[in-house]
Amino acid sequence: MKSIPAVLALSAAFAANAQAPNQDSAARVKVYGASELTEADQRITNEVVAAIAGDRRLTGEGIVQVKTDRGRVTLTGRVTTFVKADRTGEIASSVEGVREVDTQVNPRVGKNF
């Protein structure tokens, strides 16, 4: 079965965080092509996307692609720091039904994201 990736786009309002650091950052979540996943993989993908989008430690800008195939989750994309890259894998591992996580999320380097 072909696994279609879900894309998670995170974006934080820098000014809002600077004025009120305890407030949740704004996050946008986009999921593409989920119709070809099995029901179990669809549930896992949805839960991983929701968990990453809802994590308060993942503020900032970034794009994470979530791909699930028979319980194996692959994360790709870019976030702002090494810590946030590692955190995406921790979050995915905590979702029920996830058998394995391949984290290929990288921190941005330089001025370009």
Phi and psi in degrees as a GROMACS rama.xvg file:
@    title "Ramachandran Plot"
@    xaxis  label "Phi"
@    yaxis  label "Psi"
@TYPE xy
-80.0301  132.116  LYS-2
-99.5507  125.903  SER-3
-100.227  132.61  ILE-4
-75.4406  151.57  PRO-5
-104.971  139.685  ALA-6
-111.682  130.21  VAL-7
-113.74  120.275  LEU-8
-110.758  122.562  ALA-9
-108.052  134.851  LEU-10
-145.601  133.335  SER-11
-111.66  145.112  ALA-12
-84.7449  104.786  ALA-13
-57.2955  -45.0116  PHE-14
-63.2675  -40.7594  ALA-15
-64.4418  -41.555  ALA-16
-67.5793  -35.3294  ASN-17
-67.6041  -33.1825  ALA-18
-86.3728  -32.5288  GLN-19
-138.233  80.605  ALA-20
-64.7487  -17.4815  PRO-21
-87.6436  -6.2976  ASN-22
-83.1896  150.908  GLN-23
-65.0226  144.752  ASP-24
-79.2531  157.203  SER-25
-74.2903  137.633  ALA-26
-135.876  138.006  ALA-27
-113.389  134.038  ARG-28
-120.277  129.313  VAL-29
-126.414  129.283  LYS-30
-119.331  127.914  VAL-31
-119.464  142.084  TYR-32
63.155  28.4544  GLY-33
-73.35  -11.445  ALA-34
-66.1419  -21.8052  SER-35
-91.1838  1.81481  GLU-36
-83.6755  153.699  LEU-37
-66.0381  164.32  THR-38
-60.4982  -42.0029  GLU-39
-65.762  -45.0133  ALA-40
-66.1267  -35.4399  ASP-41
-62.8937  -43.5111  GLN-42
-62.9549  -45.5696  ARG-43
-61.2617  -46.956  ILE-44
-58.5257  -47.2369  THR-45
-60.531  -41.9971  ASN-46
-70.2932  -38.0381  GLU-47
-65.1895  -45.9585  VAL-48
-58.7306  -47.4246  VAL-49
-63.4244  -40.8217  ALA-50
-67.2767  -41.9066  ALA-51
-66.5381  -44.124  ILE-52
-64.2424  -31  ALA-53
-90.6291  -3.71988  GLY-54
-77.5157  121.449  ASP-55
-67.0604  -22.688  ARG-56
-79.1067  -11.182  ARG-57
-100.578  47.0215  LEU-58
-78.8195  158.092  THR-59
114.426  -168.399  GLY-60
-102.535  146.67  GLU-61
176.364  163.777  GLY-62
-133.918  126.248  ILE-63
-124.324  127.62  VAL-64
-98.9619  130.943  GLN-65
-113.19  121.942  VAL-66
-125.64  128.307  LYS-67
-122.706  132.006  THR-68
-140.952  109.191  ASP-69
53.2602  43.5412  ARG-70
83.9413  -3.32668  GLY-71
-95.8049  119.63  ARG-72
-103.143  130.105  VAL-73
-114.774  126.62  THR-74
-111.295  128.726  LEU-75
-132.707  161.575  THR-76
131.419  -162.937  GLY-77
-135.064  143.514  ARG-78
-133.128  -178.016  VAL-79
-83.0442  -22.6166  THR-80
-143.22  163.833  THR-81
-61.8081  -39.5305  PHE-82
-60.4666  -43.2963  VAL-83
-68.2191  -34.8437  LYS-84
-62.2775  -46.6023  ALA-85
-63.4545  -38.1625  ASP-86
-61.623  -36.3359  ARG-87
-59.6292  -40.1641  THR-88
-67.5074  -40.347  GLY-89
-60.1741  -43.3128  GLU-90
-64.0789  -47.9625  ILE-91
-60.1461  -39.5586  ALA-92
-63.6452  -26.2432  SER-93
-81.6902  -9.2941  SER-94
-79.0206  132.007  VAL-95
-60.5503  133.497  GLU-96
97.3644  -11.7269  GLY-97
-77.0839  121.682  VAL-98
-92.2703  -30.4908  ARG-99
-158.212  147.101  GLU-100
-128.256  127.495  VAL-101
-110.183  104.55  ASP-102
-95.5393  111.706  THR-103
-116.741  28.447  GLN-104
-83.6803  132.921  VAL-105
-120.354  150.999  ASN-106
-75.8178  151.248  PRO-107
-68.4145  152.763  ARG-108
-127.098  130.129  VAL-109
76.412  -158.544  GLY-110
-82.2021  -25.9334  LYS-111
-85.1981  143.026  ASN-112
